[in-house]
Amino acid sequence: MIRWLRDLLCGVLIGAGAILPGVSGGVLAVAFDIYRPFMEVLTKPRKAIPKYWKWFLPLILGWCVGFLGFAKGIAAAIDLSSTVTTWLFVGLIVGTVPALFREAGKEGRSAASWTSFSLCALVIFVGLFYVGHVAHATVEPNFWWYNFCGALWGMSVVIPGMTSSSVMMALGLYQPMLKGLANLDLLVLSASLPGMLLTIVLLARLVSWFFRRHYSVAFHGILGFVLASTLVIIPTAYVGVTEIALSALCCVGGFVLAYFLARLDRRIQGS
């Protein structure tokens, strides 16, 4: 029962990771040790399904709650204070960093690993910063752009560190998508969900192969993705001392939640 509830909560957070700005569902899956079984199911279903079938129900239920259920709550929270909500996201991301760092070093840390970390961090930070703060690029939401958003969500699931929501925020697509999901808009659902599933299926084998051949390089690159995308979304404007205090409280709360779940996972695996 403890494992079932733990998997349900992890599924909620991974599903919410596709919705939350700056959070990667794939990174959370890595931190909670769900990523490898998930990739095995996609690439070797005959062997993996009998091995992991007990995980499916709580994870799928949790993912649906996190992905669709969180949309309405997050939309309301952003309307109240986007700054405080963003700091909650930042705390959640930072709370996964210790587990992600351990995962990246499982097979050692070479010069190529640190080069991958530095290069990915630089490219992601400069790219997102330029799109969001210099070019101020926005697009008009339509069926094809919603399909593009679904593809980004799929990439964030298969490629840990891919921060799809941050990219959508930079393009001005995030809030229309969020409102569409919250209201179960048929146009948004029919465009984004097929795009997400197709991307997951098409990329699974390629990503799995790359991780088998270049594990340390790949995960250090992910770590650079995570840290750089988090720096980009940190708020710089505040309305009074109360908002600053609430932001700090939410940041700490998000960190504690993510860190606790990672510790719980290690304890379950060790038992």
C-alpha positions in Angstrom: 0.0 0.0 0.0 2.8 2.4 0.8 4.5 1.7 -2.5 1.1 2.1 -4.3 0.5 5.5 -2.7 4.1 6.6 -3.3 3.7 5.7 -7.0 0.4 7.5 -7.2 1.9 10.7 -5.7 4.9 10.4 -8.1 2.6 10.0 -11.0 0.8 13.2 -9.9 4.0 15.2 -9.8 5.3 13.8 -13.1 2.0 14.7 -14.8 2.1 18.1 -13.2 5.8 18.4 -14.3 4.5 18.7 -17.9 2.3 21.6 -16.9 4.5 23.5 -14.4 6.8 26.1 -15.9 10.4 25.1 -15.8 9.7 21.6 -14.5 10.5 18.5 -16.6 8.3 15.4 -16.0 11.2 13.4 -17.3 13.6 14.8 -14.6 11.1 14.0 -11.9 10.8 10.5 -13.3 14.5 10.1 -13.1 14.6 11.5 -9.5 11.9 9.0 -8.4 13.5 6.1 -10.3 10.6 5.6 -12.7 12.3 6.8 -15.9 14.3 3.5 -16.6 11.2 1.2 -16.2 9.2 3.6 -18.4 11.7 3.6 -21.2 12.0 -0.2 -20.9 8.2 -0.5 -21.4 8.4 1.7 -24.5 11.4 0.0 -26.1 11.1 -3.6 -24.9 7.4 -4.1 -24.0 7.3 -7.9 -24.1 9.9 -8.1 -21.3 9.1 -5.0 -19.4 5.3 -5.2 -19.1 5.2 -8.4 -17.1 8.0 -7.0 -14.9 6.4 -3.6 -14.2 2.7 -4.0 -14.7 1.9 -3.4 -11.0 3.2 0.2 -11.4 1.0 1.1 -14.3 -2.3 1.8 -12.5 -1.1 4.2 -9.8 1.3 6.0 -12.1 -1.3 6.4 -14.9 -4.0 7.6 -12.5 -1.6 10.0 -10.8 -0.3 11.3 -14.2 -3.9 12.1 -15.4 -4.6 13.9 -12.1 -1.4 15.9 -12.3 -1.6 16.7 -16.0 -5.3 17.6 -16.3 -6.3 18.3 -12.7 -3.4 20.6 -11.9 -4.1 22.8 -14.9 -7.2 24.4 -13.3 -5.4 24.9 -10.0 -2.3 26.3 -11.5 -4.2 28.6 -13.7 -6.0 30.0 -10.6 -2.7 30.2 -8.7 -1.0 32.1 -11.5 -4.0 34.5 -11.6 -3.5 35.2 -7.9 0.3 35.6 -8.0 2.5 34.3 -10.8 5.6 35.2 -8.8 4.7 33.1 -5.7 3.6 30.2 -8.0 6.9 30.3 -9.9 8.9 30.2 -6.7 7.0 27.0 -5.8 8.1 25.5 -9.1 11.7 26.7 -8.5 11.8 24.9 -5.1 10.4 21.7 -6.6 13.1 21.7 -9.3 15.9 22.4 -6.9 14.7 19.7 -4.6 15.3 17.1 -7.4 18.8 18.3 -8.2 20.6 16.2 -5.5 19.0 13.0 -6.8 19.7 14.0 -10.4 23.3 14.8 -9.5 23.7 11.3 -8.0 22.1 9.7 -11.0 24.4 11.6 -13.4 27.5 10.3 -11.5 26.5 6.6 -11.4 29.0 5.8 -14.2 31.6 8.4 -13.3 32.3 12.0 -14.3 34.7 12.6 -17.2 35.8 15.8 -18.9 33.2 15.1 -21.6 30.5 15.0 -18.9 31.4 18.4 -17.5 31.7 19.8 -21.1 28.2 18.5 -21.8 26.9 20.1 -18.6 28.5 23.5 -19.4 27.5 23.5 -23.1 23.8 22.5 -22.4 23.5 25.0 -19.6 24.9 27.8 -21.7 22.8 27.0 -24.8 19.5 26.7 -22.9 20.0 29.8 -20.8 21.0 32.0 -23.7 18.3 30.6 -26.0 15.4 30.9 -23.5 16.6 34.3 -22.2 16.8 35.7 -25.7 13.4 34.4 -26.7 11.6 35.5 -23.5 13.4 38.7 -22.5 15.1 40.1 -25.7 13.1 39.0 -28.8 9.7 38.8 -26.9 8.6 36.3 -29.5 4.9 35.3 -29.4 2.7 33.3 -31.8 -1.1 33.0 -32.4 -2.5 29.8 -30.8 -4.2 27.4 -33.3 -4.5 23.7 -33.9 -0.9 23.3 -35.2 0.6 25.3 -32.4 -1.3 23.2 -29.9 0.0 20.1 -31.6 3.5 21.6 -31.3 2.9 22.0 -27.5 1.9 18.4 -27.3 5.2 17.4 -29.0 7.1 19.5 -26.5 5.3 17.7 -23.6 6.2 14.4 -25.2 9.9 15.5 -25.4 9.8 16.5 -21.7 8.7 13.1 -20.8 11.2 11.1 -22.9 14.1 13.5 -22.5 14.7 14.4 -18.8 15.6 18.1 -18.5 13.5 19.2 -21.5 11.5 22.1 -20.0 8.5 22.3 -22.3 6.5 24.7 -20.3 9.3 27.3 -20.2 9.5 27.2 -24.0 5.7 27.7 -24.3 5.9 30.6 -21.8 8.6 32.2 -24.0 6.4 31.9 -27.1 3.2 33.1 -25.4 1.5 29.7 -25.7 1.5 28.6 -22.0 -1.6 30.4 -20.7 -3.9 29.6 -23.7 -2.9 25.9 -23.4 -3.4 25.9 -19.6 -6.9 27.5 -19.9 -7.8 25.0 -22.7 -6.8 22.0 -20.5 -8.6 23.5 -17.4 -11.8 23.8 -19.4 -11.3 20.5 -21.3 -11.4 22.4 -24.6 -11.8 19.9 -27.4 -9.5 21.7 -29.8 -6.6 21.8 -27.3 -7.1 18.2 -26.2 -7.4 16.8 -29.8 -4.3 18.6 -30.9 -1.9 18.3 -27.9 -2.5 14.8 -26.6 -1.9 12.9 -30.0 1.2 15.1 -30.5 2.5 14.2 -27.1 1.9 10.4 -27.5 3.4 10.3 -31.0 6.5 12.1 -29.9 7.0 9.7 -27.0 6.7 6.7 -29.2 9.0 8.1 -31.9 11.8 9.3 -29.6 11.9 6.5 -27.0 14.3 4.2 -28.9 16.6 6.9 -30.0 16.9 8.4 -26.5 17.3 5.0 -24.9 20.1 4.1 -27.3 21.9 7.4 -26.5 21.7 6.9 -22.8 23.1 3.4 -23.1 26.1 4.5 -25.1 26.8 7.9 -23.4 25.2 7.7 -20.0 27.3 10.2 -18.1 27.5 12.7 -20.9 23.7 12.6 -21.4 22.8 13.0 -17.7 25.3 15.8 -17.1 23.7 17.6 -20.1 20.3 17.1 -18.4 21.7 18.6 -15.2 22.8 21.7 -17.2 19.3 21.9 -18.9 17.6 21.8 -15.5 19.8 24.5 -13.8 19.8 26.8 -16.8 16.0 26.7 -17.4 15.4 27.3 -13.7 17.6 30.4 -13.6 15.6 31.8 -16.6 12.2 31.7 -14.8 13.3 33.2 -11.5 11.1 36.2 -10.8 12.8 39.6 -10.5 9.8 41.9 -9.6 7.8 41.7 -6.4 4.8 43.5 -5.0 5.6 44.2 -1.3 7.2 42.2 1.5 4.3 39.8 1.8 4.8 38.5 -1.7 8.5 38.0 -1.0 7.8 36.1 2.2 5.2 33.9 0.5 7.6 33.2 -2.4 10.3 32.1 0.1 7.8 29.9 1.9 6.6 28.2 -1.3 10.1 27.7 -2.5 11.1 25.9 0.7 7.9 23.9 0.6 8.5 22.7 -3.0 12.1 21.8 -2.2 11.1 19.8 0.9 8.4 17.9 -1.0 10.7 16.9 -3.9 13.6 16.0 -1.6 11.3 13.9 0.7 10.0 11.9 -2.3 13.5 11.2 -3.5 14.6 10.1 0.0 11.4 7.9 0.3 12.2 6.3 -3.0 15.8 5.4 -1.9 14.4 3.9 1.4 11.8 1.8 -0.5 14.5 0.5 -2.9 16.8 -0.3 0.0 14.2 -2.3 1.9 
